Amino acid sequence: FSSVMGKLQSKISFHTAKYRADSSMERTGPGGDVQLYGPVHADAVTCVAALQPDLCVSGGKDKSVVVCNWRSGAVLRRFLGHEHEVTKVTCALNSDRVFSASRDKTAMMWELHGASGPSQHFPGHDLVVTGLAVSPDASQLCTGSRDNTVCTWDIETGERLCRAAVSRNLVTHLCWVPGEPYVIQTSEDKTIRLWDSRELQVAHTFAGKRHIQTSCDVSPDGRYCLSCSSGFAGEGCEATLWDLRQTRDQVREYKGHFQTTASCVFLPRGPALVPSIATSSYDSKVKVWDQDTGACLATACLEGTGPLASLAVCDSTALLCASFSAGIRLLRLSDGTALELEEVAAF
């Protein structure tokens, strides 16, 4: 992959370090031409998140946190400070602050237009940090770890506000409920928990699933939660829709992946016209589903990428997907005679 992606050049300005590919090329795939840019990471990309309007942030096994323009593949900032693989990245809404978690047991905050080093550290977990979420008002950070704990932090001071431990709660993902003091959390104990961040207590535990819950997302209106499952040969591997406001029961399952479903996201209303969700899997496929019926609307098979680790929503037609073997892929939803999901760029 790297042999066709070109080398990276470093261009330093007064405010920021910019990395750009000095060459790019196109290849033709099932969906048409795919624009190939220089890779933004030197190893597997483990996580990706969208920054509005044209930026994304990603983390990888190369220990770096990268902010780039997802339309052009141009790297705007490369942050180095973690001692081990970056496991999660996220951002504060309407802010220039980026957050990362790592196998080095810490979380860090970075300023998009600030110094190259972290502007805040959040140490205190005993094992790898595997969950990361920012409160809607951008005042608090919530972290979770394989040490069975969830913590909340004051973003400005770095002070740990609360710490809670639940036996066998190996955290896999965290997501803050929009406009609420609640955090959704998935775990290797096959459980989804709803935390009240004010006292950091479990407010609700959803009915257990049969497989490890790998990731979660909350709809923009806060009505629903998505989780997704590990699995193999089509057993497990599903995404699940949960009611957050009334029954808090399982609403629907989305089955069709053949290996672990690693990421799930709600999609804004776009070409599909119906409420939709997207999932990515270790089977190298991204699928778009009708949220209400569970029907699969479109599938993109990204050959050669290896496991697909993380999804991020750019806008109503664009998705980013982080892969273990082939960088970040940009996918586009188009509405012709039938809804299509096409790969349009890689970086």
LUMTI-668810 format. One record per residue (C-alpha): residue in one letter; residue number from 1; z negated, x negated, y. Coordinates in steps of 0.1 Angstrom, whole numbers, plus 5000, padded with zeros to 4 digits. Layout:
% LUMTI-668810
residuo:A	num:NUM	pz:Z	px:X	py:Y
...
***
This chain:
% LUMTI-668810
residuo:F	num:1	pz:5000	px:5000	py:5000
residuo:S	num:2	pz:4990	px:4973	py:5025
residuo:S	num:3	pz:5022	px:4954	py:5019
residuo:V	num:4	pz:5043	px:4982	py:5035
residuo:M	num:5	pz:5018	px:4991	py:5062
residuo:G	num:6	pz:5020	px:4961	py:5083
residuo:K	num:7	pz:4994	px:4938	py:5099
residuo:L	num:8	pz:4968	px:4948	py:5125
residuo:Q	num:9	pz:4968	px:4933	py:5159
residuo:S	num:10	pz:4937	px:4932	py:5181
residuo:K	num:11	pz:4941	px:4940	py:5218
residuo:I	num:12	pz:4910	px:4938	py:5239
residuo:S	num:13	pz:4906	px:4955	py:5272
residuo:F	num:14	pz:4876	px:4956	py:5295
residuo:H	num:15	pz:4863	px:4988	py:5281
residuo:T	num:16	pz:4874	px:4989	py:5245
residuo:A	num:17	pz:4889	px:4969	py:5216
residuo:K	num:18	pz:4922	px:4985	py:5205
residuo:Y	num:19	pz:4939	px:4978	py:5171
residuo:R	num:20	pz:4974	px:4989	py:5166
residuo:A	num:21	pz:4999	px:4985	py:5138
residuo:D	num:22	pz:5027	px:4961	py:5148
residuo:S	num:23	pz:5050	px:4979	py:5124
residuo:S	num:24	pz:5054	px:5013	py:5108
residuo:M	num:25	pz:5079	px:5029	py:5085
residuo:E	num:26	pz:5088	px:5062	py:5069
residuo:R	num:27	pz:5090	px:5071	py:5033
residuo:T	num:28	pz:5104	px:5103	py:5018
residuo:G	num:29	pz:5083	px:5125	py:4997
residuo:P	num:30	pz:5084	px:5160	py:4983
residuo:G	num:31	pz:5076	px:5175	py:5017
residuo:G	num:32	pz:5100	px:5153	py:5037
residuo:D	num:33	pz:5095	px:5122	py:5058
residuo:V	num:34	pz:5060	px:5106	py:5059
residuo:Q	num:35	pz:5052	px:5083	py:5088
residuo:L	num:36	pz:5033	px:5052	py:5076
residuo:Y	num:37	pz:5011	px:5033	py:5100
residuo:G	num:38	pz:4990	px:5002	py:5096
residuo:P	num:39	pz:4959	px:5010	py:5075
residuo:V	num:40	pz:4927	px:5015	py:5097
residuo:H	num:41	pz:4904	px:5003	py:5068
residuo:A	num:42	pz:4907	px:4973	py:5046
residuo:D	num:43	pz:4892	px:4992	py:5016
residuo:A	num:44	pz:4886	px:5027	py:5003
residuo:V	num:45	pz:4880	px:5054	py:5030
residuo:T	num:46	pz:4849	px:5073	py:5021
residuo:C	num:47	pz:4846	px:5098	py:5049
residuo:V	num:48	pz:4864	px:5112	py:5079
residuo:A	num:49	pz:4856	px:5137	py:5107
residuo:A	num:50	pz:4876	px:5151	py:5136
residuo:L	num:51	pz:4870	px:5144	py:5173
residuo:Q	num:52	pz:4887	px:5166	py:5198
residuo:P	num:53	pz:4914	px:5167	py:5208
residuo:D	num:54	pz:4934	px:5139	py:5192
residuo:L	num:55	pz:4908	px:5115	py:5178
residuo:C	num:56	pz:4891	px:5111	py:5144
residuo:V	num:57	pz:4863	px:5089	py:5131
residuo:S	num:58	pz:4862	px:5074	py:5096
residuo:G	num:59	pz:4840	px:5052	py:5075
residuo:G	num:60	pz:4848	px:5030	py:5045
residuo:K	num:61	pz:4837	px:5005	py:5019
residuo:D	num:62	pz:4847	px:4978	py:5044
residuo:K	num:63	pz:4814	px:4987	py:5063
residuo:S	num:64	pz:4833	px:4997	py:5094
residuo:V	num:65	pz:4833	px:5029	py:5115
residuo:V	num:66	pz:4867	px:5034	py:5131
residuo:V	num:67	pz:4879	px:5058	py:5159
residuo:C	num:68	pz:4916	px:5063	py:5160
residuo:N	num:69	pz:4943	px:5087	py:5173
residuo:W	num:70	pz:4953	px:5108	py:5143
residuo:R	num:71	pz:4986	px:5116	py:5158
residuo:S	num:72	pz:4997	px:5080	py:5162
residuo:G	num:73	pz:4975	px:5060	py:5139
residuo:A	num:74	pz:4964	px:5038	py:5168
residuo:V	num:75	pz:4928	px:5024	py:5164
residuo:L	num:76	pz:4908	px:5028	py:5196
residuo:R	num:77	pz:4874	px:5014	py:5185
residuo:R	num:78	pz:4862	px:4996	py:5154
residuo:F	num:79	pz:4824	px:4995	py:5151
residuo:L	num:80	pz:4807	px:4969	py:5129
residuo:G	num:81	pz:4770	px:4969	py:5122
residuo:H	num:82	pz:4763	px:4984	py:5088
residuo:E	num:83	pz:4754	px:4959	py:5061
residuo:H	num:84	pz:4770	px:4981	py:5033
residuo:E	num:85	pz:4795	px:5008	py:5027
residuo:V	num:86	pz:4796	px:5037	py:5052
residuo:T	num:87	pz:4789	px:5070	py:5034
residuo:K	num:88	pz:4791	px:5096	py:5061
residuo:V	num:89	pz:4804	px:5100	py:5097
residuo:T	num:90	pz:4800	px:5128	py:5122
residuo:C	num:91	pz:4800	px:5134	py:5159
residuo:A	num:92	pz:4782	px:5154	py:5186
residuo:L	num:93	pz:4803	px:5183	py:5200
residuo:N	num:94	pz:4817	px:5177	py:5235
residuo:S	num:95	pz:4803	px:5142	py:5235
residuo:D	num:96	pz:4814	px:5106	py:5231
residuo:R	num:97	pz:4788	px:5099	py:5205
residuo:V	num:98	pz:4796	px:5090	py:5169
residuo:F	num:99	pz:4771	px:5088	py:5140
residuo:S	num:100	pz:4774	px:5070	py:5107
residuo:A	num:101	pz:4753	px:5067	py:5076
residuo:S	num:102	pz:4754	px:5039	py:5051
residuo:R	num:103	pz:4743	px:5025	py:5017
residuo:D	num:104	pz:4721	px:5001	py:5038
residuo:K	num:105	pz:4696	px:5030	py:5041
residuo:T	num:106	pz:4702	px:5036	py:5078
residuo:A	num:107	pz:4720	px:5058	py:5102
residuo:M	num:108	pz:4734	px:5046	py:5135
residuo:M	num:109	pz:4748	px:5061	py:5167
residuo:W	num:110	pz:4778	px:5046	py:5186
residuo:E	num:111	pz:4792	px:5053	py:5220
residuo:L	num:112	pz:4829	px:5058	py:5222
residuo:H	num:113	pz:4831	px:5041	py:5256
residuo:G	num:114	pz:4801	px:5019	py:5253
residuo:A	num:115	pz:4792	px:4985	py:5238
residuo:S	num:116	pz:4806	px:4974	py:5204
residuo:G	num:117	pz:4771	px:4975	py:5188
residuo:P	num:118	pz:4751	px:5007	py:5179
residuo:S	num:119	pz:4733	px:5024	py:5207
residuo:Q	num:120	pz:4707	px:5038	py:5184
residuo:H	num:121	pz:4693	px:5031	py:5149
residuo:F	num:122	pz:4677	px:5056	py:5126
residuo:P	num:123	pz:4660	px:5036	py:5098
residuo:G	num:124	pz:4634	px:5050	py:5074
residuo:H	num:125	pz:4650	px:5061	py:5042
residuo:D	num:126	pz:4643	px:5043	py:5010
residuo:L	num:127	pz:4678	px:5047	py:4994
residuo:V	num:128	pz:4714	px:5052	py:5005
residuo:V	num:129	pz:4718	px:5079	py:5033
residuo:T	num:130	pz:4742	px:5105	py:5020
residuo:G	num:131	pz:4738	px:5134	py:5045
residuo:L	num:132	pz:4744	px:5134	py:5082
residuo:A	num:133	pz:4744	px:5164	py:5107
residuo:V	num:134	pz:4740	px:5168	py:5145
residuo:S	num:135	pz:4723	px:5198	py:5160
residuo:P	num:136	pz:4745	px:5221	py:5181
residuo:D	num:137	pz:4728	px:5210	py:5213
residuo:A	num:138	pz:4733	px:5174	py:5203
residuo:S	num:139	pz:4696	px:5166	py:5207
residuo:Q	num:140	pz:4687	px:5160	py:5171
residuo:L	num:141	pz:4701	px:5142	py:5141
residuo:C	num:142	pz:4694	px:5153	py:5105
residuo:T	num:143	pz:4697	px:5128	py:5077
residuo:G	num:144	pz:4694	px:5131	py:5039
residuo:S	num:145	pz:4692	px:5105	py:5012
residuo:R	num:146	pz:4691	px:5099	py:4975
residuo:D	num:147	pz:4654	px:5092	py:4980
residuo:N	num:148	pz:4649	px:5130	py:4978
residuo:T	num:149	pz:4641	px:5133	py:5015
residuo:V	num:150	pz:4655	px:5150	py:5046
residuo:C	num:151	pz:4646	px:5137	py:5081
residuo:T	num:152	pz:4651	px:5149	py:5116
residuo:W	num:153	pz:4654	px:5124	py:5145
residuo:D	num:154	pz:4653	px:5125	py:5183
residuo:I	num:155	pz:4688	px:5112	py:5192
residuo:E	num:156	pz:4677	px:5098	py:5226
residuo:T	num:157	pz:4646	px:5079	py:5215
residuo:G	num:158	pz:4654	px:5073	py:5178
residuo:E	num:159	pz:4620	px:5087	py:5169
residuo:R	num:160	pz:4617	px:5104	py:5135
residuo:L	num:161	pz:4604	px:5139	py:5142
residuo:C	num:162	pz:4599	px:5152	py:5107
residuo:R	num:163	pz:4603	px:5141	py:5071
residuo:A	num:164	pz:4603	px:5163	py:5040
residuo:A	num:165	pz:4606	px:5155	py:5003
residuo:V	num:166	pz:4617	px:5177	py:4975
residuo:S	num:167	pz:4615	px:5165	py:4939
residuo:R	num:168	pz:4649	px:5156	py:4924
residuo:N	num:169	pz:4666	px:5165	py:4957
residuo:L	num:170	pz:4693	px:5138	py:4957
residuo:V	num:171	pz:4711	px:5149	py:4989
residuo:T	num:172	pz:4749	px:5149	py:4988
residuo:H	num:173	pz:4758	px:5165	py:5022
residuo:L	num:174	pz:4743	px:5182	py:5052
residuo:C	num:175	pz:4758	px:5207	py:5077
residuo:W	num:176	pz:4741	px:5222	py:5107
residuo:V	num:177	pz:4746	px:5260	py:5112
residuo:P	num:178	pz:4763	px:5266	py:5146
residuo:G	num:179	pz:4740	px:5280	py:5172
residuo:E	num:180	pz:4710	px:5281	py:5148
residuo:P	num:181	pz:4680	px:5258	py:5140
residuo:Y	num:182	pz:4691	px:5257	py:5103
residuo:V	num:183	pz:4707	px:5230	py:5082
residuo:I	num:184	pz:4726	px:5236	py:5049
residuo:Q	num:185	pz:4721	px:5209	py:5023
residuo:T	num:186	pz:4738	px:5203	py:4989
residuo:S	num:187	pz:4722	px:5182	py:4961
residuo:E	num:188	pz:4728	px:5165	py:4928
residuo:D	num:189	pz:4702	px:5189	py:4913
residuo:K	num:190	pz:4730	px:5216	py:4916
residuo:T	num:191	pz:4711	px:5234	py:4944
residuo:I	num:192	pz:4720	px:5245	py:4979
residuo:R	num:193	pz:4691	px:5246	py:5003
residuo:L	num:194	pz:4687	px:5261	py:5038
residuo:W	num:195	pz:4663	px:5241	py:5060
residuo:D	num:196	pz:4645	px:5253	py:5091
residuo:S	num:197	pz:4648	px:5222	py:5113
residuo:R	num:198	pz:4619	px:5232	py:5135
residuo:E	num:199	pz:4592	px:5224	py:5109
residuo:L	num:200	pz:4616	px:5209	py:5084
residuo:Q	num:201	pz:4608	px:5234	py:5057
residuo:V	num:202	pz:4631	px:5250	py:5031
residuo:A	num:203	pz:4638	px:5285	py:5044
residuo:H	num:204	pz:4660	px:5296	py:5014
residuo:T	num:205	pz:4672	px:5282	py:4981
residuo:F	num:206	pz:4705	px:5296	py:4968
residuo:A	num:207	pz:4711	px:5305	py:4932
residuo:G	num:208	pz:4717	px:5274	py:4912
residuo:K	num:209	pz:4751	px:5263	py:4901
residuo:R	num:210	pz:4761	px:5247	py:4868
residuo:H	num:211	pz:4773	px:5214	py:4883
residuo:I	num:212	pz:4764	px:5190	py:4910
residuo:Q	num:213	pz:4771	px:5203	py:4945
residuo:T	num:214	pz:4790	px:5176	py:4963
residuo:S	num:215	pz:4796	px:5190	py:4998
residuo:C	num:216	pz:4791	px:5220	py:5021
residuo:D	num:217	pz:4805	px:5235	py:5053
residuo:V	num:218	pz:4795	px:5265	py:5075
residuo:S	num:219	pz:4819	px:5289	py:5091
residuo:P	num:220	pz:4821	px:5287	py:5130
residuo:D	num:221	pz:4805	px:5321	py:5133
residuo:G	num:222	pz:4776	px:5311	py:5110
residuo:R	num:223	pz:4782	px:5340	py:5086
residuo:Y	num:224	pz:4793	px:5320	py:5055
residuo:C	num:225	pz:4786	px:5287	py:5038
residuo:L	num:226	pz:4809	px:5268	py:5014
residuo:S	num:227	pz:4799	px:5244	py:4987
residuo:C	num:228	pz:4819	px:5226	py:4961
residuo:S	num:229	pz:4812	px:5213	py:4927
residuo:S	num:230	pz:4816	px:5183	py:4905
residuo:G	num:231	pz:4834	px:5187	py:4871
residuo:F	num:232	pz:4860	px:5175	py:4847
residuo:A	num:233	pz:4891	px:5190	py:4830
residuo:G	num:234	pz:4888	px:5222	py:4850
residuo:E	num:235	pz:4852	px:5228	py:4841
residuo:G	num:236	pz:4832	px:5232	py:4873
residuo:C	num:237	pz:4854	px:5217	py:4901
residuo:E	num:238	pz:4852	px:5249	py:4921
residuo:A	num:239	pz:4843	px:5258	py:4956
residuo:T	num:240	pz:4819	px:5287	py:4963
residuo:L	num:241	pz:4815	px:5310	py:4992
residuo:W	num:242	pz:4780	px:5321	py:5001
residuo:D	num:243	pz:4767	px:5349	py:5024
residuo:L	num:244	pz:4743	px:5333	py:5050
residuo:R	num:245	pz:4733	px:5363	py:5071
residuo:Q	num:246	pz:4726	px:5392	py:5048
residuo:T	num:247	pz:4723	px:5389	py:5010
residuo:R	num:248	pz:4725	px:5351	py:5008
residuo:D	num:249	pz:4743	px:5356	py:4975
residuo:Q	num:250	pz:4774	px:5341	py:4961
residuo:V	num:251	pz:4805	px:5359	py:4974
residuo:R	num:252	pz:4834	px:5342	py:4957
residuo:E	num:253	pz:4846	px:5312	py:4938
residuo:Y	num:254	pz:4878	px:5292	py:4942
residuo:K	num:255	pz:4890	px:5277	py:4910
residuo:G	num:256	pz:4921	px:5255	py:4904
residuo:H	num:257	pz:4911	px:5219	py:4907
residuo:F	num:258	pz:4909	px:5198	py:4875
residuo:Q	num:259	pz:4884	px:5172	py:4886
residuo:T	num:260	pz:4854	px:5170	py:4910
residuo:T	num:261	pz:4860	px:5189	py:4942
residuo:A	num:262	pz:4846	px:5165	py:4967
residuo:S	num:263	pz:4851	px:5183	py:5001
residuo:C	num:264	pz:4854	px:5218	py:5014
residuo:V	num:265	pz:4861	px:5231	py:5050
residuo:F	num:266	pz:4867	px:5263	py:5068
residuo:L	num:267	pz:4901	px:5264	py:5085
residuo:P	num:268	pz:4907	px:5279	py:5120
residuo:R	num:269	pz:4931	px:5309	py:5121
residuo:G	num:270	pz:4966	px:5294	py:5119
residuo:P	num:271	pz:4998	px:5298	py:5100
residuo:A	num:272	pz:4981	px:5314	py:5070
residuo:L	num:273	pz:4970	px:5344	py:5093
residuo:V	num:274	pz:4943	px:5353	py:5069
residuo:P	num:275	pz:4908	px:5336	py:5069
residuo:S	num:276	pz:4913	px:5304	py:5049
residuo:I	num:277	pz:4895	px:5274	py:5035
residuo:A	num:278	pz:4906	px:5240	py:5022
residuo:T	num:279	pz:4894	px:5218	py:4994
residuo:S	num:280	pz:4901	px:5182	py:4983
residuo:S	num:281	pz:4895	px:5168	py:4948
residuo:Y	num:282	pz:4894	px:5137	py:4927
residuo:D	num:283	pz:4926	px:5151	py:4911
residuo:S	num:284	pz:4944	px:5139	py:4942
residuo:K	num:285	pz:4952	px:5174	py:4954
residuo:V	num:286	pz:4944	px:5194	py:4986
residuo:K	num:287	pz:4944	px:5231	py:4983
residuo:V	num:288	pz:4943	px:5259	py:5008
residuo:W	num:289	pz:4928	px:5292	py:4997
residuo:D	num:290	pz:4926	px:5328	py:5010
residuo:Q	num:291	pz:4889	px:5331	py:5018
residuo:D	num:292	pz:4887	px:5368	py:5011
residuo:T	num:293	pz:4907	px:5370	py:4978
residuo:G	num:294	pz:4903	px:5336	py:4963
residuo:A	num:295	pz:4941	px:5332	py:4959
residuo:C	num:296	pz:4955	px:5296	py:4963
residuo:L	num:297	pz:4979	px:5297	py:4992
residuo:A	num:298	pz:4992	px:5261	py:4991
residuo:T	num:299	pz:4987	px:5228	py:4973
residuo:A	num:300	pz:4996	px:5193	py:4983
residuo:C	num:301	pz:4996	px:5166	py:4956
residuo:L	num:302	pz:4990	px:5132	py:4971
residuo:E	num:303	pz:5002	px:5109	py:4944
residuo:G	num:304	pz:4988	px:5074	py:4943
residuo:T	num:305	pz:4959	px:5081	py:4966
residuo:G	num:306	pz:4932	px:5081	py:4939
residuo:P	num:307	pz:4902	px:5104	py:4944
residuo:L	num:308	pz:4902	px:5124	py:4977
residuo:A	num:309	pz:4868	px:5119	py:4992
residuo:S	num:310	pz:4866	px:5139	py:5025
residuo:L	num:311	pz:4884	px:5165	py:5046
residuo:A	num:312	pz:4884	px:5171	py:5083
residuo:V	num:313	pz:4900	px:5198	py:5104
residuo:C	num:314	pz:4920	px:5186	py:5134
residuo:D	num:315	pz:4935	px:5219	py:5146
residuo:S	num:316	pz:4948	px:5252	py:5131
residuo:T	num:317	pz:4977	px:5233	py:5114
residuo:A	num:318	pz:4965	px:5198	py:5108
residuo:L	num:319	pz:4941	px:5183	py:5082
residuo:L	num:320	pz:4929	px:5148	py:5076
residuo:C	num:321	pz:4920	px:5136	py:5041
residuo:A	num:322	pz:4902	px:5103	py:5032
residuo:S	num:323	pz:4913	px:5086	py:5000
residuo:F	num:324	pz:4899	px:5059	py:4978
residuo:S	num:325	pz:4932	px:5041	py:4973
residuo:A	num:326	pz:4955	px:5050	py:5002
residuo:G	num:327	pz:4938	px:5053	py:5035
residuo:I	num:328	pz:4938	px:5085	py:5055
residuo:R	num:329	pz:4964	px:5111	py:5051
residuo:L	num:330	pz:4975	px:5136	py:5077
residuo:L	num:331	pz:4986	px:5170	py:5063
residuo:R	num:332	pz:5004	px:5198	py:5081
residuo:L	num:333	pz:5003	px:5235	py:5074
residuo:S	num:334	pz:5036	px:5253	py:5080
residuo:D	num:335	pz:5045	px:5289	py:5076
residuo:G	num:336	pz:5081	px:5294	py:5063
residuo:T	num:337	pz:5090	px:5319	py:5036
residuo:A	num:338	pz:5057	px:5308	py:5020
residuo:L	num:339	pz:5028	px:5288	py:5033
residuo:E	num:340	pz:5033	px:5250	py:5028
residuo:L	num:341	pz:5010	px:5221	py:5030
residuo:E	num:342	pz:5029	px:5189	py:5036
residuo:E	num:343	pz:5019	px:5152	py:5040
residuo:V	num:344	pz:5033	px:5140	py:5073
residuo:A	num:345	pz:5015	px:5106	py:5080
residuo:A	num:346	pz:4993	px:5080	py:5065
residuo:F	num:347	pz:4971	px:5053	py:5082
***
